[in-house]
């Protein structure tokens, strides 16, 4: 199966660090304006089953109280070869720390 986003594992880790359920994150995102946020959507984002729009990334980042760039794996943020880093992140089942 092909991963449709690279932020899902990081969203999951950040949510777990806060001891939030998927429903908690969806509710916080809804309150910020992400109208289609639901537990199911959060689940699909974390499982990398759906593409995440720029707008949704902003809502998720604000709900999690992080910068948008913090949703990306470290390997992408620090990479000199972005193409390879993105390929590595997509190939990894759990994302790359």
Long-range contacts (C-beta under 8 A, 24 or more apart in sequence): 2-90, 3-48, 3-90, 3-91, 4-48, 4-49, 4-50, 4-51, 5-45, 5-48, 5-50, 5-51, 5-52, 6-48, 6-72, 6-73, 6-76, 6-86, 6-89, 6-90, 6-95, 7-45, 7-52, 7-57, 7-60, 7-71, 7-72, 7-95, 8-45, 8-46, 8-47, 8-48, 8-52, 8-95, 9-46, 9-48, 9-73, 9-92, 9-94, 9-95, 10-70, 10-71, 10-72, 10-73, 10-95, 11-42, 11-45, 11-46, 11-60, 11-64, 11-71, 12-46, 14-64, 14-66, 14-70, 14-71, 15-42, 15-46, 15-64, 18-64, 22-46, 25-60, 25-63, 25-64, 28-63, 29-56, 29-59, 29-60, 29-63, 32-59, 32-62, 32-63, 33-59, 34-59, 34-60, 34-63, 73-97
